[in-house]
Each structure stands twice: as structure tokens, then as C-alpha cells.
Amino acid sequence: MPSLKKSSLFSLSWQGQLQDYVTAMDWSPDGKWLALASGSGEVTLLNIPKKQTITIEPSGTKSIDCLGFSYDGQFLAAGGQNGQVKVWQLSKDVKTNSKTDSKLPALVPVLVKVLEHARTWVEHLAWSPIRNELAFSLGRDVQVWDMAREEMVTALPFETSSVLDLAWHPDGEQLALSGHLAVKIWSRSDWDNDPKVQEIAAAGVVIAISPDGQYLAAGNLDNTLMIWGGDSDYPWRMTGFPAKVRHLAWAGATRSSAPMVAAASGPGLIVWRKQRTDEAGWASQVFDLHLRKIVALAFQPNSTLLASAAEDGRVILWHKAKQLSQILEGVAQGFSALAWSPQGRLLAAGGQQGEWRVWVQSARGKGFSR
């Protein structure tokens, strides 16, 4: 068992409840808003500074399974089981406070687009990191929309299976899709050109691109992890996982850290660190403190502090992804989602009974995670 780094990095700041389990969550770029989605179709916005909630989509009959803010915080998109992708534009409306006569900006979500796709489950969506372009999966295809112009840019056919995951390159110029036997990468400069194909021996369940854009990782149905570096077609292949690799997270680059990716397989957490040479490959460290399946992984932005959430009702913080730092509890039936604020000061998690929690980093804990 890893030793405990004795420090209370985070304390509970706010908590609440949705109607059903929390399926997805995302922070606005300024860290002032947290969007939550539920298994009953709710979409709720939390105003973090004021501790106020705004329900922009009421509870229905079908789940919302993915959501996200655009890179500039202007739009929020959500998709789910009913085949719809809804896009809200988030603008500031100036209101006057009668008590103080001061002008306070309030967020006003306006539904600007509803994309209908009957009998198709929208399971994945992602905004470009530099443009208001939204990619989302529709079975075997992915559509990319320019939401500023409200027009479709392209439709990308994966062909051999349903799209199981998608990810933009950090420079916004490439889009990667994973599915049966491959990860396929399209270039934005020529969507109509054939994609680059990285072959795998099974279905790619989850993919993640490192923050510097140098590495692509794929967690696979055959209990393996594959990592491609740069433009190489020859990946490193990691084995020994107890089950399929469901979740991946790359650490942000720091001056003293090597490239590092965390992978979750069942209740197991494995952290892989790049060695000095390509020939030496990657070294692994295994953590087994979770008692049930891990449901989410995330590194604190620009840090090596790793958070893992699981169905055992624990969020565990790992100092430098090496050492147990803190265990956050309080959701008896288990967690289902996890997200850091972009500034890294706040950590949010959602539960399988609709609970949500927001923890704040203590002034004492600042700097411990680097």
C-alpha cells in the first residue's frame, strides 16, 4: 500500500443533488461555471462564485451522456440517448441590484441549435481547443459543425464499427476517432482526404492525446494500452491489465516531469512514465486502493497531482502520481464522473445517485502537487 502524504489538500466547498446519476460534467474556461448532466436528461449549470444553480434542460426520460463548453466559453453542447445535440449560447446580461445599485453580470443560456438524429445515440462530443467547431459521434460516423456559422463542416465515416471515442489534437488541426481495429486521424486542412490509420488488434475503447501533442494513447478491448509517439507508426504496447482499459489521462507538462499517462482497468490504476530513451520504453507503477471499478481519471491542470474516482465512493488524490495524498469520500453508492476546473483550484465529482460535490484546494496545499 502506498504511504500517505499527510496533508489536507482539498476540503468540501459545495454539494447538491440531481434527479438521476451524473453522466457528465465540464467546467467553463474561466472556472466560474460547472455544467452537469444526468441519466434522466437534466442539464444544470452551477455558478461557483455565487453558489447558484440554473437548470437549462429539465429532467426527461432519456439520458444526456456527453456535454462540453467551447474553448472560449461562448457555447455549451450536450448530447444523449434521444439522438439530439443541443447547443446553448452563453451570453452576459447586465442587471441592476436594487440594494446596492451595482451592475452584476448574469449568465443567460439561450438555446440556439437543436440537431436531430432519430434512432441514434450521441455518446461522444468534443469541441476544438481553438475554434467553435464541435465534433460528435453518430454511430459509425462523426459530424463536425461550425457553431459560429451554424453549419456542418464535414461528416467522417469510421466505417468498420461505431465510433467508441474521439479526441482533438491540442493544435486543433487533427481529429482522432477510435473503434474496431484502429484509430483513424483526419486532418482539418483536408477533411476529404483519407485518414491516417493506426492499427490495433482489438477495438479502441478510449483515446487520449498528450497536452503537448507528442503522444497518442489508446486503451483497448483486449486489455492492452498502446502509445504512439510523434509521427511513428510503431507503437509501444503495454499488457498485463486485468480488464479492458476504460479511462486514460495525460499529465500536463512540467519542467521536471517526463511524459506520463494514467490508465484505469477495473479497480486497478496504472501510471506509465516515459523513460529517457525510446528503447527503454515506459515504466509502470500499479495502485490498488480502489475497491471497485474506477470510473474517471484526471490530472490537475499543469500538474502531476492525479485524481481517480470509483464506484467504491472514493475520490483518491495521488501526489505526483506516485503517493497517496488524500481520500475524498461522501457518496455511498459510488461516483460516476470527475472534472478539474481549468485553473486547478477546484475538483468536482458526480455520483451514481445524482449527488455532486465540489472541493476547493486549501492555501496550505498549493504547490504540493507539482
BALOBA-1460 file (C-alpha; in Angstrom, 3 decimals):
// residues 370
<rec num="1" residu="m" x="0.000" y="0.000" z="0.000"/>
<rec num="2" residu="p" x="1.385" y="3.458" z="-0.877"/>
<rec num="3" residu="s" x="2.383" y="5.619" z="2.040"/>
<rec num="4" residu="l" x="0.197" y="8.613" z="2.863"/>
<rec num="5" residu="k" x="1.414" y="12.134" z="2.216"/>
<rec num="6" residu="k" x="-0.132" y="13.794" z="5.262"/>
<rec num="7" residu="s" x="-1.776" y="16.986" z="4.066"/>
<rec num="8" residu="s" x="-5.373" y="18.080" z="3.562"/>
<rec num="9" residu="l" x="-5.119" y="19.428" z="0.067"/>
<rec num="10" residu="f" x="-8.844" y="19.777" z="-0.577"/>
<rec num="11" residu="s" x="-11.953" y="20.440" z="1.528"/>
<rec num="12" residu="l" x="-15.639" y="20.219" z="0.596"/>
<rec num="13" residu="s" x="-16.940" y="23.568" z="-0.646"/>
<rec num="14" residu="w" x="-20.406" y="22.849" z="-2.094"/>
<rec num="15" residu="q" x="-22.717" y="19.906" z="-2.684"/>
<rec num="16" residu="g" x="-26.095" y="19.150" z="-4.197"/>
<rec num="17" residu="q" x="-28.306" y="16.627" z="-5.963"/>
<rec num="18" residu="l" x="-29.633" y="15.877" z="-9.445"/>
<rec num="19" residu="q" x="-32.636" y="13.674" z="-10.224"/>
<rec num="20" residu="d" x="-30.535" y="10.771" z="-11.521"/>
<rec num="21" residu="y" x="-26.912" y="9.650" z="-11.736"/>
<rec num="22" residu="v" x="-24.402" y="12.177" z="-13.007"/>
<rec num="23" residu="t" x="-23.363" y="11.123" z="-16.503"/>
<rec num="24" residu="a" x="-21.068" y="14.002" z="-17.499"/>
<rec num="25" residu="m" x="-19.595" y="17.272" z="-16.247"/>
<rec num="26" residu="d" x="-17.455" y="20.068" z="-17.652"/>
<rec num="27" residu="w" x="-16.061" y="23.404" z="-16.481"/>
<rec num="28" residu="s" x="-16.261" y="26.709" z="-18.300"/>
<rec num="29" residu="p" x="-12.814" y="28.019" z="-19.321"/>
<rec num="30" residu="d" x="-12.868" y="30.710" z="-16.616"/>
<rec num="31" residu="g" x="-13.725" y="28.151" z="-13.917"/>
<rec num="32" residu="k" x="-16.815" y="30.071" z="-12.776"/>
<rec num="33" residu="w" x="-19.396" y="27.609" z="-14.130"/>
<rec num="34" residu="l" x="-19.761" y="23.849" z="-13.889"/>
<rec num="35" residu="a" x="-22.162" y="22.041" z="-16.225"/>
<rec num="36" residu="l" x="-23.716" y="18.752" z="-15.095"/>
<rec num="37" residu="a" x="-25.791" y="16.180" z="-16.973"/>
<rec num="38" residu="s" x="-27.837" y="13.288" z="-15.617"/>
<rec num="39" residu="g" x="-29.262" y="9.935" z="-16.585"/>
<rec num="40" residu="s" x="-32.752" y="11.445" z="-16.652"/>
<rec num="41" residu="g" x="-31.804" y="14.142" z="-19.155"/>
<rec num="42" residu="e" x="-31.107" y="17.108" z="-16.897"/>
<rec num="43" residu="v" x="-28.566" y="19.762" z="-17.783"/>
<rec num="44" residu="t" x="-27.717" y="22.057" z="-14.879"/>
<rec num="45" residu="l" x="-25.269" y="24.943" z="-14.552"/>
<rec num="46" residu="l" x="-23.614" y="25.724" z="-11.228"/>
<rec num="47" residu="n" x="-22.464" y="29.302" z="-10.638"/>
<rec num="48" residu="i" x="-19.451" y="28.608" z="-8.466"/>
<rec num="49" residu="p" x="-18.742" y="32.113" z="-7.039"/>
<rec num="50" residu="k" x="-22.403" y="32.739" z="-6.127"/>
<rec num="51" residu="k" x="-23.309" y="29.108" z="-5.361"/>
<rec num="52" residu="q" x="-26.414" y="29.302" z="-7.522"/>
<rec num="53" residu="t" x="-27.868" y="26.693" z="-9.890"/>
<rec num="54" residu="i" x="-29.587" y="27.125" z="-13.246"/>
<rec num="55" residu="t" x="-31.444" y="24.196" z="-14.820"/>
<rec num="56" residu="i" x="-31.367" y="24.702" z="-18.582"/>
<rec num="57" residu="e" x="-32.766" y="21.277" z="-19.512"/>
<rec num="58" residu="p" x="-35.311" y="19.662" z="-17.172"/>
<rec num="59" residu="s" x="-35.435" y="16.011" z="-16.262"/>
<rec num="60" residu="g" x="-36.951" y="13.863" z="-19.002"/>
<rec num="61" residu="t" x="-36.986" y="10.192" z="-19.940"/>
<rec num="62" residu="k" x="-33.663" y="9.708" z="-21.744"/>
<rec num="63" residu="s" x="-30.143" y="10.364" z="-20.562"/>
<rec num="64" residu="i" x="-27.731" y="13.119" z="-21.540"/>
<rec num="65" residu="d" x="-24.390" y="11.323" z="-21.903"/>
<rec num="66" residu="c" x="-21.904" y="13.959" z="-23.034"/>
<rec num="67" residu="l" x="-21.515" y="17.697" z="-22.731"/>
<rec num="68" residu="g" x="-18.850" y="20.358" z="-23.029"/>
<rec num="69" residu="f" x="-18.063" y="24.066" z="-23.155"/>
<rec num="70" residu="s" x="-16.461" y="25.594" z="-26.224"/>
<rec num="71" residu="y" x="-12.878" y="26.797" z="-25.888"/>
<rec num="72" residu="d" x="-13.977" y="30.418" z="-25.318"/>
<rec num="73" residu="g" x="-16.951" y="29.597" z="-23.071"/>
<rec num="74" residu="q" x="-19.411" y="31.025" z="-25.592"/>
<rec num="75" residu="f" x="-21.264" y="27.748" z="-26.189"/>
<rec num="76" residu="l" x="-22.345" y="24.686" z="-24.243"/>
<rec num="77" residu="a" x="-23.291" y="21.498" z="-26.108"/>
<rec num="78" residu="a" x="-24.978" y="18.336" z="-24.843"/>
<rec num="79" residu="g" x="-25.965" y="15.070" z="-26.500"/>
<rec num="80" residu="g" x="-27.552" y="11.825" z="-25.443"/>
<rec num="81" residu="q" x="-29.818" y="8.883" z="-25.889"/>
<rec num="82" residu="n" x="-32.586" y="10.709" z="-27.781"/>
<rec num="83" residu="g" x="-30.222" y="11.494" z="-30.671"/>
<rec num="84" residu="q" x="-30.312" y="15.246" z="-30.157"/>
<rec num="85" residu="v" x="-27.357" y="17.578" z="-29.869"/>
<rec num="86" residu="k" x="-28.427" y="20.802" z="-28.189"/>
<rec num="87" residu="v" x="-26.255" y="23.907" z="-28.203"/>
<rec num="88" residu="w" x="-26.757" y="26.876" z="-25.907"/>
<rec num="89" residu="q" x="-25.093" y="30.239" z="-26.372"/>
<rec num="90" residu="l" x="-23.943" y="31.720" z="-23.087"/>
<rec num="91" residu="s" x="-24.072" y="35.497" z="-23.023"/>
<rec num="92" residu="k" x="-23.792" y="38.102" z="-20.281"/>
<rec num="93" residu="d" x="-26.868" y="40.142" z="-19.405"/>
<rec num="94" residu="v" x="-26.413" y="43.258" z="-17.264"/>
<rec num="95" residu="k" x="-28.842" y="43.505" z="-14.379"/>
<rec num="96" residu="t" x="-29.134" y="46.047" z="-11.616"/>
<rec num="97" residu="n" x="-29.127" y="45.046" z="-7.965"/>
<rec num="98" residu="s" x="-31.685" y="47.281" z="-6.271"/>
<rec num="99" residu="k" x="-29.977" y="47.089" z="-2.877"/>
<rec num="100" residu="t" x="-26.501" y="48.126" z="-3.952"/>
<rec num="101" residu="d" x="-27.331" y="49.730" z="-7.313"/>
<rec num="102" residu="s" x="-24.333" y="47.870" z="-8.697"/>
<rec num="103" residu="k" x="-24.375" y="46.141" z="-12.014"/>
<rec num="104" residu="l" x="-23.879" y="42.401" z="-11.763"/>
<rec num="105" residu="p" x="-23.319" y="40.258" z="-14.872"/>
<rec num="106" residu="a" x="-25.551" y="37.192" z="-15.081"/>
<rec num="107" residu="l" x="-25.235" y="34.228" z="-17.392"/>
<rec num="108" residu="v" x="-28.155" y="33.853" z="-19.795"/>
<rec num="109" residu="p" x="-28.155" y="30.486" z="-21.631"/>
<rec num="110" residu="v" x="-30.037" y="30.675" z="-24.948"/>
<rec num="111" residu="l" x="-30.788" y="27.520" z="-26.920"/>
<rec num="112" residu="v" x="-29.522" y="28.309" z="-30.428"/>
<rec num="113" residu="k" x="-29.365" y="24.917" z="-32.145"/>
<rec num="114" residu="v" x="-31.028" y="21.505" z="-31.904"/>
<rec num="115" residu="l" x="-29.587" y="18.853" z="-34.211"/>
<rec num="116" residu="e" x="-31.959" y="15.901" z="-34.580"/>
<rec num="117" residu="h" x="-30.693" y="12.387" z="-35.308"/>
<rec num="118" residu="a" x="-33.541" y="9.928" z="-34.869"/>
<rec num="119" residu="r" x="-32.703" y="6.477" z="-33.515"/>
<rec num="120" residu="t" x="-29.027" y="7.389" z="-32.989"/>
<rec num="121" residu="w" x="-27.414" y="7.616" z="-29.575"/>
<rec num="122" residu="v" x="-24.974" y="10.527" z="-29.247"/>
<rec num="123" residu="e" x="-22.344" y="9.166" z="-26.869"/>
<rec num="124" residu="h" x="-19.316" y="11.391" z="-27.515"/>
<rec num="125" residu="l" x="-18.702" y="15.033" z="-28.308"/>
<rec num="126" residu="a" x="-15.694" y="17.339" z="-28.167"/>
<rec num="127" residu="w" x="-15.050" y="20.986" z="-29.014"/>
<rec num="128" residu="s" x="-11.983" y="22.091" z="-30.930"/>
<rec num="129" residu="p" x="-9.433" y="23.561" z="-28.494"/>
<rec num="130" residu="i" x="-9.038" y="26.714" z="-30.624"/>
<rec num="131" residu="r" x="-12.265" y="27.166" z="-32.633"/>
<rec num="132" residu="n" x="-16.016" y="26.945" z="-32.113"/>
<rec num="133" residu="e" x="-16.122" y="23.660" z="-34.010"/>
<rec num="134" residu="l" x="-17.983" y="20.764" z="-32.423"/>
<rec num="135" residu="a" x="-17.404" y="17.084" z="-33.245"/>
<rec num="136" residu="f" x="-19.883" y="14.422" z="-32.137"/>
<rec num="137" residu="s" x="-20.418" y="10.739" z="-32.841"/>
<rec num="138" residu="l" x="-23.420" y="9.271" z="-34.661"/>
<rec num="139" residu="g" x="-22.974" y="5.517" z="-34.784"/>
<rec num="140" residu="r" x="-20.284" y="4.818" z="-37.398"/>
<rec num="141" residu="d" x="-19.853" y="8.495" z="-38.309"/>
<rec num="142" residu="v" x="-18.727" y="11.749" z="-36.741"/>
<rec num="143" residu="q" x="-20.113" y="15.126" z="-37.740"/>
<rec num="144" residu="v" x="-18.145" y="18.347" z="-37.300"/>
<rec num="145" residu="w" x="-20.135" y="21.599" z="-37.047"/>
<rec num="146" residu="d" x="-19.036" y="25.223" z="-37.105"/>
<rec num="147" residu="m" x="-21.351" y="26.597" z="-34.414"/>
<rec num="148" residu="a" x="-20.487" y="30.238" z="-35.059"/>
<rec num="149" residu="r" x="-21.894" y="29.788" z="-38.587"/>
<rec num="150" residu="e" x="-24.377" y="27.060" z="-37.577"/>
<rec num="151" residu="e" x="-23.321" y="24.828" z="-40.462"/>
<rec num="152" residu="m" x="-21.876" y="21.357" z="-40.837"/>
<rec num="153" residu="v" x="-18.230" y="21.301" z="-41.885"/>
<rec num="154" residu="t" x="-17.831" y="17.591" z="-42.610"/>
<rec num="155" residu="a" x="-19.021" y="14.051" z="-41.872"/>
<rec num="156" residu="l" x="-16.286" y="11.496" z="-41.205"/>
<rec num="157" residu="p" x="-17.039" y="7.777" z="-41.771"/>
<rec num="158" residu="f" x="-15.284" y="5.331" z="-39.453"/>
<rec num="159" residu="e" x="-16.958" y="2.538" z="-41.445"/>
<rec num="160" residu="t" x="-15.787" y="-0.621" z="-39.659"/>
<rec num="161" residu="s" x="-17.680" y="-0.032" z="-36.385"/>
<rec num="162" residu="s" x="-19.374" y="2.528" z="-34.193"/>
<rec num="163" residu="v" x="-17.103" y="5.319" z="-33.035"/>
<rec num="164" residu="l" x="-16.076" y="4.459" z="-29.479"/>
<rec num="165" residu="d" x="-14.183" y="7.666" z="-28.685"/>
<rec num="166" residu="l" x="-12.902" y="10.869" z="-30.283"/>
<rec num="167" residu="a" x="-10.250" y="13.471" z="-29.435"/>
<rec num="168" residu="w" x="-8.937" y="16.693" z="-30.959"/>
<rec num="169" residu="h" x="-5.217" y="17.324" z="-31.238"/>
<rec num="170" residu="p" x="-4.230" y="20.265" z="-28.952"/>
<rec num="171" residu="d" x="-3.444" y="22.404" z="-32.005"/>
<rec num="172" residu="g" x="-6.974" y="21.878" z="-33.334"/>
<rec num="173" residu="e" x="-5.702" y="20.693" z="-36.721"/>
<rec num="174" residu="q" x="-6.397" y="16.952" z="-36.360"/>
<rec num="175" residu="l" x="-9.279" y="14.842" z="-35.091"/>
<rec num="176" residu="a" x="-8.775" y="11.227" z="-33.964"/>
<rec num="177" residu="l" x="-11.518" y="8.583" z="-33.810"/>
<rec num="178" residu="s" x="-11.268" y="5.107" z="-32.298"/>
<rec num="179" residu="g" x="-13.224" y="1.936" z="-32.968"/>
<rec num="180" residu="h" x="-12.794" y="-1.598" z="-34.254"/>
<rec num="181" residu="l" x="-9.140" y="-2.440" z="-35.035"/>
<rec num="182" residu="a" x="-7.976" y="1.149" z="-35.490"/>
<rec num="183" residu="v" x="-7.503" y="4.732" z="-34.503"/>
<rec num="184" residu="k" x="-8.142" y="6.974" z="-37.512"/>
<rec num="185" residu="i" x="-6.801" y="10.522" z="-37.687"/>
<rec num="186" residu="w" x="-8.192" y="13.163" z="-40.057"/>
<rec num="187" residu="s" x="-6.504" y="16.448" z="-40.925"/>
<rec num="188" residu="r" x="-8.662" y="19.560" z="-40.725"/>
<rec num="189" residu="s" x="-6.821" y="21.076" z="-43.675"/>
<rec num="190" residu="d" x="-8.365" y="18.409" z="-45.932"/>
<rec num="191" residu="w" x="-11.297" y="16.575" z="-44.356"/>
<rec num="192" residu="d" x="-11.975" y="14.758" z="-47.633"/>
<rec num="193" residu="n" x="-8.563" y="13.116" z="-47.714"/>
<rec num="194" residu="d" x="-8.117" y="9.582" z="-46.349"/>
<rec num="195" residu="p" x="-7.286" y="9.475" z="-42.646"/>
<rec num="196" residu="k" x="-4.050" y="8.210" z="-41.178"/>
<rec num="197" residu="v" x="-4.761" y="4.767" z="-39.709"/>
<rec num="198" residu="q" x="-3.064" y="3.412" z="-36.592"/>
<rec num="199" residu="e" x="-3.867" y="-0.285" z="-36.447"/>
<rec num="200" residu="i" x="-4.668" y="-2.128" z="-33.221"/>
<rec num="201" residu="a" x="-5.528" y="-5.751" z="-32.550"/>
<rec num="202" residu="a" x="-8.904" y="-5.045" z="-30.962"/>
<rec num="203" residu="a" x="-11.361" y="-2.202" z="-30.545"/>
<rec num="204" residu="g" x="-10.001" y="1.076" z="-29.212"/>
<rec num="205" residu="v" x="-12.268" y="1.828" z="-26.249"/>
<rec num="206" residu="v" x="-10.739" y="5.157" z="-25.226"/>
<rec num="207" residu="i" x="-8.127" y="7.509" z="-26.713"/>
<rec num="208" residu="a" x="-6.217" y="10.476" z="-25.316"/>
<rec num="209" residu="i" x="-3.624" y="12.847" z="-26.783"/>
<rec num="210" residu="s" x="-0.926" y="14.305" z="-24.545"/>
<rec num="211" residu="p" x="-1.179" y="18.063" z="-23.839"/>
<rec num="212" residu="d" x="1.935" y="18.753" z="-25.922"/>
<rec num="213" residu="g" x="0.503" y="16.760" z="-28.829"/>
<rec num="214" residu="q" x="3.500" y="14.407" z="-28.961"/>
<rec num="215" residu="y" x="1.797" y="11.154" z="-27.886"/>
<rec num="216" residu="l" x="-1.439" y="9.335" z="-28.678"/>
<rec num="217" residu="a" x="-2.667" y="6.622" z="-26.295"/>
<rec num="218" residu="a" x="-5.393" y="4.051" z="-26.911"/>
<rec num="219" residu="g" x="-6.939" y="1.795" z="-24.268"/>
<rec num="220" residu="n" x="-8.240" y="-1.350" z="-25.876"/>
<rec num="221" residu="l" x="-10.784" y="-4.115" z="-25.574"/>
<rec num="222" residu="d" x="-8.046" y="-6.786" z="-25.459"/>
<rec num="223" residu="n" x="-6.712" y="-5.471" z="-22.114"/>
<rec num="224" residu="t" x="-3.828" y="-3.545" z="-23.677"/>
<rec num="225" residu="l" x="-2.613" y="0.036" z="-23.869"/>
<rec num="226" residu="m" x="-0.887" y="1.340" z="-26.995"/>
<rec num="227" residu="i" x="1.071" y="4.586" z="-27.297"/>
<rec num="228" residu="w" x="2.327" y="6.211" z="-30.497"/>
<rec num="229" residu="g" x="4.972" y="8.914" z="-30.338"/>
<rec num="230" residu="g" x="5.365" y="11.730" z="-32.835"/>
<rec num="231" residu="d" x="4.767" y="10.565" z="-36.400"/>
<rec num="232" residu="s" x="5.809" y="6.976" z="-35.734"/>
<rec num="233" residu="d" x="3.602" y="4.165" z="-36.982"/>
<rec num="234" residu="y" x="5.146" y="1.751" z="-34.466"/>
<rec num="235" residu="p" x="3.540" y="1.915" z="-31.020"/>
<rec num="236" residu="w" x="4.610" y="0.805" z="-27.605"/>
<rec num="237" residu="r" x="2.257" y="-1.966" z="-26.448"/>
<rec num="238" residu="m" x="1.555" y="-2.392" z="-22.724"/>
<rec num="239" residu="t" x="-0.052" y="-5.583" z="-21.412"/>
<rec num="240" residu="g" x="-0.978" y="-7.173" z="-18.093"/>
<rec num="241" residu="f" x="-4.160" y="-5.222" z="-17.395"/>
<rec num="242" residu="p" x="-6.868" y="-7.193" z="-15.537"/>
<rec num="243" residu="a" x="-9.619" y="-5.977" z="-17.891"/>
<rec num="244" residu="k" x="-10.135" y="-3.620" z="-20.814"/>
<rec num="245" residu="v" x="-8.625" y="-0.175" z="-20.374"/>
<rec num="246" residu="r" x="-11.592" y="2.182" z="-19.970"/>
<rec num="247" residu="h" x="-10.074" y="5.504" z="-18.901"/>
<rec num="248" residu="l" x="-6.914" y="7.452" z="-19.716"/>
<rec num="249" residu="a" x="-5.411" y="10.742" z="-18.533"/>
<rec num="250" residu="w" x="-2.207" y="12.520" z="-19.523"/>
<rec num="251" residu="a" x="-0.307" y="14.703" z="-17.083"/>
<rec num="252" residu="g" x="0.346" y="18.276" z="-18.097"/>
<rec num="253" residu="a" x="3.944" y="19.051" z="-18.975"/>
<rec num="254" residu="t" x="6.148" y="20.348" z="-16.167"/>
<rec num="255" residu="r" x="9.816" y="21.237" z="-16.255"/>
<rec num="256" residu="s" x="10.838" y="18.280" z="-14.103"/>
<rec num="257" residu="s" x="8.458" y="15.536" z="-15.264"/>
<rec num="258" residu="a" x="8.692" y="13.008" z="-18.068"/>
<rec num="259" residu="p" x="5.629" y="12.258" z="-20.228"/>
<rec num="260" residu="m" x="3.163" y="10.372" z="-18.049"/>
<rec num="261" residu="v" x="-0.198" y="8.708" z="-18.657"/>
<rec num="262" residu="a" x="-2.584" y="7.094" z="-16.168"/>
<rec num="263" residu="a" x="-4.772" y="4.152" z="-17.190"/>
<rec num="264" residu="a" x="-7.710" y="2.560" z="-15.368"/>
<rec num="265" residu="s" x="-8.681" y="-1.079" z="-15.801"/>
<rec num="266" residu="g" x="-11.390" y="-2.335" z="-13.443"/>
<rec num="267" residu="p" x="-10.404" y="-1.191" z="-9.932"/>
<rec num="268" residu="g" x="-6.745" y="-1.036" z="-10.932"/>
<rec num="269" residu="l" x="-4.808" y="2.154" z="-11.619"/>
<rec num="270" residu="i" x="-1.533" y="2.016" z="-13.535"/>
<rec num="271" residu="v" x="0.691" y="5.028" z="-14.175"/>
<rec num="272" residu="w" x="3.179" y="4.816" z="-17.056"/>
<rec num="273" residu="r" x="6.220" y="7.115" z="-17.269"/>
<rec num="274" residu="k" x="8.326" y="7.596" z="-20.379"/>
<rec num="275" residu="q" x="11.960" y="6.622" z="-19.871"/>
<rec num="276" residu="r" x="14.916" y="8.616" z="-21.174"/>
<rec num="277" residu="t" x="15.236" y="6.675" z="-24.426"/>
<rec num="278" residu="d" x="12.682" y="5.179" z="-26.790"/>
<rec num="279" residu="e" x="14.424" y="1.837" z="-26.444"/>
<rec num="280" residu="a" x="13.808" y="1.844" z="-22.666"/>
<rec num="281" residu="g" x="10.136" y="2.490" z="-23.287"/>
<rec num="282" residu="w" x="7.785" y="3.186" z="-20.392"/>
<rec num="283" residu="a" x="7.960" y="2.191" z="-16.703"/>
<rec num="284" residu="s" x="4.781" y="1.380" z="-14.781"/>
<rec num="285" residu="q" x="3.557" y="1.756" z="-11.211"/>
<rec num="286" residu="v" x="0.414" y="-0.036" z="-10.005"/>
<rec num="287" residu="f" x="-2.034" y="1.274" z="-7.384"/>
<rec num="288" residu="d" x="-4.758" y="-0.917" z="-5.908"/>
<rec num="289" residu="l" x="-6.527" y="1.163" z="-3.234"/>
<rec num="290" residu="h" x="-9.858" y="1.341" z="-5.050"/>
<rec num="291" residu="l" x="-12.240" y="-1.450" z="-4.093"/>
<rec num="292" residu="r" x="-14.498" y="-1.224" z="-7.143"/>
<rec num="293" residu="k" x="-14.272" y="-0.129" z="-10.778"/>
<rec num="294" residu="i" x="-12.628" y="3.221" z="-11.496"/>
<rec num="295" residu="v" x="-14.974" y="5.471" z="-13.483"/>
<rec num="296" residu="a" x="-12.819" y="8.558" z="-14.152"/>
<rec num="297" residu="l" x="-9.229" y="9.820" z="-14.095"/>
<rec num="298" residu="a" x="-7.891" y="13.366" z="-14.352"/>
<rec num="299" residu="f" x="-4.650" y="15.200" z="-13.667"/>
<rec num="300" residu="q" x="-4.815" y="18.630" z="-12.102"/>
<rec num="301" residu="p" x="-4.046" y="21.113" z="-14.933"/>
<rec num="302" residu="n" x="-0.324" y="21.832" z="-15.344"/>
<rec num="303" residu="s" x="0.410" y="19.421" z="-12.533"/>
<rec num="304" residu="t" x="1.182" y="15.820" z="-11.680"/>
<rec num="305" residu="l" x="-1.490" y="15.562" z="-8.966"/>
<rec num="306" residu="l" x="-3.760" y="12.734" z="-10.138"/>
<rec num="307" residu="a" x="-7.391" y="12.209" z="-9.115"/>
<rec num="308" residu="s" x="-9.201" y="8.889" z="-9.544"/>
<rec num="309" residu="a" x="-12.907" y="8.331" z="-8.874"/>
<rec num="310" residu="a" x="-14.523" y="4.919" z="-8.461"/>
<rec num="311" residu="e" x="-17.721" y="3.049" z="-7.758"/>
<rec num="312" residu="d" x="-16.475" y="2.464" z="-4.201"/>
<rec num="313" residu="g" x="-17.476" y="6.034" z="-3.295"/>
<rec num="314" residu="r" x="-13.929" y="7.354" z="-3.164"/>
<rec num="315" residu="v" x="-12.017" y="10.043" z="-4.970"/>
<rec num="316" residu="i" x="-8.320" y="9.430" z="-4.331"/>
<rec num="317" residu="l" x="-5.650" y="12.072" z="-4.854"/>
<rec num="318" residu="w" x="-2.159" y="10.838" z="-5.769"/>
<rec num="319" residu="h" x="0.801" y="13.156" z="-5.108"/>
<rec num="320" residu="k" x="2.979" y="13.300" z="-8.251"/>
<rec num="321" residu="a" x="1.012" y="10.208" z="-9.380"/>
<rec num="322" residu="k" x="3.266" y="8.241" z="-7.020"/>
<rec num="323" residu="q" x="1.982" y="8.567" z="-3.489"/>
<rec num="324" residu="l" x="-1.394" y="8.563" z="-1.738"/>
<rec num="325" residu="s" x="-2.181" y="12.133" z="-0.755"/>
<rec num="326" residu="q" x="-5.849" y="12.315" z="0.262"/>
<rec num="327" residu="i" x="-9.076" y="10.313" z="0.092"/>
<rec num="328" residu="l" x="-12.317" y="12.218" z="-0.513"/>
<rec num="329" residu="e" x="-15.491" y="10.363" z="0.396"/>
<rec num="330" residu="g" x="-19.183" y="11.109" z="0.914"/>
<rec num="331" residu="v" x="-21.042" y="9.285" z="-1.870"/>
<rec num="332" residu="a" x="-22.215" y="5.957" z="-0.529"/>
<rec num="333" residu="q" x="-23.363" y="4.415" z="-3.841"/>
<rec num="334" residu="g" x="-20.250" y="5.361" z="-5.784"/>
<rec num="335" residu="f" x="-19.004" y="8.049" z="-8.139"/>
<rec num="336" residu="s" x="-19.675" y="8.278" z="-11.873"/>
<rec num="337" residu="a" x="-17.840" y="11.419" z="-13.114"/>
<rec num="338" residu="l" x="-14.885" y="13.676" z="-12.275"/>
<rec num="339" residu="a" x="-13.521" y="17.020" z="-13.533"/>
<rec num="340" residu="w" x="-10.891" y="19.607" z="-12.536"/>
<rec num="341" residu="s" x="-11.502" y="23.308" z="-13.021"/>
<rec num="342" residu="p" x="-9.139" y="24.752" z="-15.676"/>
<rec num="343" residu="q" x="-7.229" y="26.668" z="-13.013"/>
<rec num="344" residu="g" x="-6.859" y="23.506" z="-10.900"/>
<rec num="345" residu="r" x="-8.147" y="25.012" z="-7.662"/>
<rec num="346" residu="l" x="-11.496" y="23.184" z="-7.719"/>
<rec num="347" residu="l" x="-12.279" y="19.495" z="-8.160"/>
<rec num="348" residu="a" x="-15.805" y="18.256" z="-8.930"/>
<rec num="349" residu="a" x="-17.257" y="14.753" z="-8.871"/>
<rec num="350" residu="g" x="-20.697" y="13.306" z="-9.545"/>
<rec num="351" residu="g" x="-22.360" y="10.270" z="-8.024"/>
<rec num="352" residu="q" x="-24.488" y="7.350" z="-9.153"/>
<rec num="353" residu="q" x="-27.467" y="8.632" z="-7.156"/>
<rec num="354" residu="g" x="-27.241" y="12.140" z="-8.611"/>
<rec num="355" residu="e" x="-25.022" y="13.602" z="-5.905"/>
<rec num="356" residu="w" x="-22.455" y="16.212" z="-6.877"/>
<rec num="357" residu="r" x="-19.569" y="17.539" z="-4.819"/>
<rec num="358" residu="v" x="-17.132" y="20.425" z="-5.318"/>
<rec num="359" residu="w" x="-13.900" y="20.544" z="-3.317"/>
<rec num="360" residu="v" x="-11.570" y="23.529" z="-3.055"/>
<rec num="361" residu="q" x="-7.797" y="23.476" z="-2.674"/>
<rec num="362" residu="s" x="-6.559" y="24.890" z="0.594"/>
<rec num="363" residu="a" x="-3.983" y="27.671" z="0.604"/>
<rec num="364" residu="r" x="-1.747" y="25.303" z="2.539"/>
<rec num="365" residu="g" x="-1.934" y="22.703" z="-0.202"/>
<rec num="366" residu="k" x="-0.908" y="24.974" z="-3.057"/>
<rec num="367" residu="g" x="2.304" y="23.872" z="-4.631"/>
<rec num="368" residu="f" x="2.266" y="20.376" z="-3.129"/>
<rec num="369" residu="s" x="1.030" y="18.833" z="-6.354"/>
<rec num="370" residu="r" x="3.762" y="19.918" z="-8.735"/>
